[in-house]
Amino acid sequence: MSLSPAKARLNFLYRQSEGAIGRREWALASLPPTFILIALTLIWLVIMPREPRDLSRGESLFDLGVAARYLYLIVYAFIVLLCAVAQYFVSAKRFADLGKPPALAGIAPFAVFLAAAANWYEPRSEGWAPHWTTLALDAVAAGAVAWTIAELGFAKRRNG
């Protein structure tokens, strides 16, 4: 059974690292995962719980609203991973087009995930993780993303 041209194109862009694409195609293929992540992140920022629950004040042990928010968080985390994988494949193709190792496509997602983990851990560390480390990892992640965008969005193809 053969795939439709649109489905074959989606498979090529987002599900395999083989091949090469140009600057314009990389930019256009990067838009859907980016917009999905921005939209889902904005939703999380609106609905996320802001303060810890205090059962001593008479709050019920189970709150359906809180459970729904954390169910969203689980789905959100899964979609973030899928978008990161899709973006990796698109970027790997662009790095191959530039004559560079496709594995470089993993630098930005890795740096972002490391910074996100530090931002999650630092307030929970009870002083074990100094705030400057979180800021440093944020700067490294921003630098990795900026380098990736500059390299893949503006560099010319290796053969012209």
C-alpha positions, -999 to +999 in steps of 0.1 A: +000+000+000+015+033-011+013+065+009-003+096-004+021+123-015+013+145+015+017+116+040+050+106+023+062+142+026+053+143+063+071+110+069+102+123+050+103+156+070+093+145+105+100+108+108+134+101+092+168+117+093+179+107+058+178+133+030+186+170+027+165+201+026+172+238+020+169+269+041+133+278+031+120+242+035+137+239+069+121+272+081+087+261+068+089+226+083+100+241+116+069+262+120+043+235+128+063+220+158+071+255+170+036+268+169+023+236+186+048+240+214+040+277+218+002+271+219+005+242+244+029+261+266+006+291+268-022+268+278-001+253+305+010+287+318-027+297+321-039+265+338-009+254+359-014+253+397+001+284+413+003+274+450+007+241+469-024+224+482-030+226+520-051+198+532-051+212+568-073+241+555-101+217+546-093+212+510-104+178+497-079+151+492-089+146+455-096+177+434-109+169+399-095+202+386-060+196+398-061+160+384-073+174+350-044+199+350-018+172+357-034+150+330-029+179+306+007+182+318+014+145+310-001+149+275+018+181+271+051+165+280+045+137+255+037+162+227+068+182+236+089+151+231+072+143+198+078+179+186+114+177+196+119+145+176+102+160+146+124+191+148+155+169+152+147+151+119+140+184+100+172+199+114+193+168+107+183+170+070+194+206+069+227+199+086+232+171+060+225+197+032+252+219+047+277+190+047+278+188+085+270+159+108+233+154+111+238+146+148+244+184+154+206+187+152+204+172+187+224+200+204+195+226+207+169+201+220+193+186+245+203+220+258+167+231+261+157+199+280+187+203+303+178+239+310+142+230+316+152+202+340+174+227+359+145+252+360+122+225+374+148+213+400+163+245+413+132+257+433+128+222+448+165+217+456+163+235+490+194+255+482+215+227+467+212+241+432+224+277+431+203+300+409+233+310+388+235+274+374+199+277+362+207+310+345+239+296+330+220+266+315+193+290+302+220+310+285+236+279+270+202+267+258+194+301+243+228+301+226+223+266+212+189+276+198+203+308+183+232+290+168+210+264+153+186+290+138+216+310+124+233+279+110+202+263+095+183+293+085+210+315+070+240+293+060+242+285+023+241+249+008+275+233+007+274+231-031+264+266-037 
